Amino acid sequence: MLSPSSVQGFQQFLAEVDLLVRVHHKNLTSLVGYCNDKTGVGLVYEYMSSGNLHAHLFSGSSSNILTWKDRLQIAIDTAQRIGVSALWLTFPSNDDTHVSTVVAGTPGYLDPEYNLSNRLNKKSDVYSFGVVLVEIISCRPVSSSREHERIHISRWVSSMLAEGDIYGIVDPRLERHLNTNAVWKAVEIAMACVSPNAIKRPTMSQVVVELKESLATEIAGTKQSHETELTNSHCSISMLNPSVR
């Protein structure tokens, strides 16, 4: 539903509807239509019985927490298909003398350079993806309040990195059974994506490569840890029972 406090006007809402009805992909939920009556304005999507990414990330259930490996895989799948989304549409102005750009997007995910140039490009998609990646890693909202100020999630991560607190960035429910190198790489990729300067952002193909390396590091670390546990367990049994070989 369109929130009464939303800064998006009805024209922006229609822009988003027009965009979503034309975008089709197996990894995107389909838009059925929209509602505009006395009860309010809203989008109607196909029902997702298992919930969306947001539901899984912010679920209060401790038994249904997305693992670090699953989060990296979701990020990779998303990065590989990011080109299917276009964040802008063009509409004629009221006097039909020029064409203006109407952005269809959620505040907090939009490239900050758009405010200066009123133009979006491929690196704008990279920025939006970076914000989502930080959410996947930290399980924190895009913006939060601190001392009567709204703090964007990228600023919060930057402050944590300045203190060298890498694990303070990661969703605390994952505990610390993670490969440190894999975590650092994922966070570095995310922060590169949300760079205020578009030139400094990587391409989506580079993001995919880096995320795959992070996942490979995590899998290798998990395998090594498991093998070490098995070895230690066997040694303990052998010490208790010398006949065990």
Residue pairs with C-beta under 8 A, 6 or more apart in sequence:
1 40
1 41
1 42
2 8
2 13
2 40
2 41
2 42
7 107
8 16
10 41
11 91
11 102
12 102
12 103
12 104
13 34
13 41
15 89
15 91
15 102
15 103
15 104
16 43
16 104
16 105
17 31
17 34
17 43
18 89
19 86
19 89
19 104
20 31
20 43
21 31
23 84
23 85
23 86
24 30
25 81
25 84
27 77
27 78
27 81
28 84
29 45
29 46
29 48
29 52
30 45
30 46
31 43
31 44
31 45
32 44
32 45
32 46
33 44
34 41
34 42
34 43
34 44
35 41
35 42
35 43
35 44
51 59
53 74
53 136
56 64
56 66
57 66
57 135
57 136
57 139
57 171
58 139
59 65
62 173
65 171
65 173
65 174
66 74
67 174
68 170
68 174
68 178
68 182
68 183
68 218
69 215
69 218
69 219
69 222
71 136
71 137
72 182
72 186
72 211
72 214
72 215
72 218
73 215
74 136
75 132
75 133
75 136
75 186
75 211
76 208
76 211
76 212
76 215
78 129
78 132
79 129
79 204
79 207
79 208
79 211
80 208
82 125
82 126
82 129
82 204
83 125
83 204
85 125
87 103
87 104
87 105
87 110
87 120
87 124
87 125
87 128
88 101
88 102
88 103
88 104
88 120
89 101
89 102
89 104
90 99
90 100
90 101
90 102
91 99
91 100
91 102
92 98
92 99
92 100
93 99
93 100
101 118
101 119
101 120
103 110
103 114
103 120
105 128
106 142
108 131
108 142
108 143
108 152
108 153
109 127
109 128
109 131
109 132
109 142
110 124
110 127
110 128
111 120
111 123
111 124
111 127
111 128
111 198
112 127
112 196
113 119
113 124
113 196
113 197
113 198
114 120
114 124
121 198
122 203
122 204
123 198
123 199
123 201
124 198
125 204
126 193
126 198
126 201
126 202
126 203
126 204
126 207
127 193
127 194
127 195
127 198
127 201
129 193
129 204
129 207
130 154
130 189
130 190
130 191
130 192
130 193
130 194
130 201
131 142
131 153
131 154
131 193
131 194
133 186
133 189
133 190
133 193
134 140
134 153
134 154
134 157
134 190
134 191
134 194
135 141
135 142
135 153
137 169
137 170
137 171
137 183
137 186
137 187
137 190
138 153
138 157
138 169
138 170
138 171
139 171
139 173
140 153
140 156
141 153
142 152
142 153
143 150
143 151
143 152
143 153
144 150
144 151
144 153
144 156
145 151
154 191
154 194
157 169
157 187
157 190
157 191
158 191
160 166
160 168
160 169
161 169
161 187
161 191
166 180
166 183
166 184
166 187
167 176
167 178
167 183
169 187
170 178
170 183
178 218
179 217
179 218
179 220
179 221
179 222
181 217
181 221
182 214
182 215
182 217
182 218
182 221
185 210
185 213
185 214
185 217
186 211
186 214
189 202
189 207
189 210
189 211
189 214
192 200
192 201
192 202
193 201
193 202
193 207
194 201
195 201
202 210
234 244
237 244
238 244
238 245
